[in-house]
Amino acid sequence: MPWWFWIVLWGSLVVASLALLAYLLFVTLKKGWKALSEVEAWEADFSSRLAEANSVSYRKLESPSEPAIFTPVGEAVSHYESGKQERKIDRAVRRYQRRETLGQPQRVDDLRIYAQEGAD
C-alpha cells in the first residue's frame, strides 16, 4: 500500500473520532442545560411554596406551659387522659361530618359520640 493511503486512513479516523466526540459533547451539554433549567424551575416552585408555608399563621399557645418535670405524676396522667379523650372526640366529630357530607354510612360509635357532643 502506498504511504499516502496510511495518511488518509489515519486522518479520516482522527476526524471521525473528533466528530463523534464533538457530537457527544453537544448532546451532553444540551441535556445539562435542560437539567439546569428544570432545577431552576423546581427551586422557584420550592421557594414559592416555602414562602406560602411560612406565611400561614399557626395557632399560638395561649400561655407558655410549665416544664412537665415538676408536675405530679397523677396530674400528668389525668391531663394526658383528658387530652386523649378530647382528641378522640374531635376525630370522631370530624369523621362524622366528613361521612355525612359524602353520604357514607356512619360508625355507631361516631353516632354516639356526636350525639353526646350535640347534647353538651
C-alpha positions in Angstrom: 0.0 0.0 0.0 1.3 3.5 -0.8 2.4 5.8 2.0 -0.3 8.4 1.3 -3.1 5.8 1.9 -2.0 5.5 5.6 -2.1 9.3 6.0 -5.6 9.4 4.5 -6.7 6.4 6.6 -5.4 7.8 9.9 -6.5 11.3 9.1 -10.1 10.1 8.4 -10.1 8.1 11.6 -9.0 11.1 13.7 -11.5 13.4 12.0 -14.3 10.8 12.6 -13.3 10.4 16.3 -13.3 14.2 16.8 -16.7 14.5 15.1 -18.0 11.8 17.4 -16.6 13.5 20.5 -18.0 16.8 19.4 -21.4 15.3 18.9 -21.3 13.6 22.3 -20.2 16.8 24.0 -23.1 18.7 22.3 -25.6 16.1 23.5 -24.2 16.2 27.0 -24.3 20.0 27.2 -27.8 20.1 25.8 -29.0 17.6 28.5 -27.1 19.6 31.1 -28.7 22.9 30.2 -32.1 21.2 30.2 -31.4 19.8 33.7 -30.3 23.2 34.9 -33.5 24.8 33.7 -35.6 22.1 35.4 -33.6 22.7 38.6 -34.3 26.4 38.4 -38.0 25.8 37.9 -38.0 23.4 40.8 -36.2 25.9 43.0 -38.7 28.7 42.1 -41.6 26.4 42.9 -40.0 25.3 46.1 -39.2 28.8 47.3 -42.8 30.0 46.5 -44.3 27.0 48.4 -41.9 27.7 51.3 -42.9 31.3 51.4 -46.5 30.3 51.3 -46.0 27.8 54.2 -44.1 30.4 56.3 -46.9 33.0 55.8 -49.6 30.7 57.2 -50.4 31.7 60.7 -50.3 28.8 63.0 -52.3 28.5 66.2 -50.2 30.0 69.0 -50.1 28.7 72.5 -52.3 30.8 74.8 -49.8 30.7 77.6 -46.4 29.1 77.9 -46.6 25.8 79.7 -44.5 25.0 82.7 -41.9 22.2 82.5 -43.6 18.9 83.0 -40.8 17.6 85.1 -42.3 19.4 88.1 -45.8 18.2 87.5 -47.1 15.5 89.9 -47.5 12.1 88.2 -51.2 11.8 88.9 -51.9 15.2 87.5 -49.8 14.5 84.4 -51.6 11.2 83.8 -55.1 12.8 84.2 -54.1 15.6 81.9 -52.8 13.1 79.3 -56.0 11.0 79.5 -58.3 14.1 79.2 -56.3 15.3 76.2 -56.5 11.9 74.6 -60.3 11.8 75.2 -60.6 15.3 73.6 -58.6 14.2 70.6 -60.7 11.1 70.2 -63.9 13.1 70.3 -62.6 15.7 67.8 -61.6 12.9 65.4 -65.0 11.2 65.7 -66.8 14.5 65.1 -64.6 15.3 62.0 -65.2 11.8 60.7 -68.9 12.0 61.3 -69.1 15.4 59.4 -67.0 14.1 56.6 -69.0 11.0 56.1 -72.2 13.0 56.4 -71.0 15.3 53.7 -70.0 12.4 51.4 -73.2 10.4 52.1 -71.3 7.5 53.5 -72.5 5.1 56.2 -71.7 6.2 59.8 -70.0 4.2 62.5 -72.2 3.5 65.5 -69.5 4.8 67.9 -69.3 8.0 66.0 -73.0 8.4 66.2 -72.9 8.0 70.0 -70.0 10.5 70.4 -71.7 13.0 68.0 -75.0 12.7 69.9 -73.1 13.3 73.2 -71.3 16.4 71.8 -74.7 17.7 70.4 -76.2 17.3 73.9 -73.4 19.2 75.6 
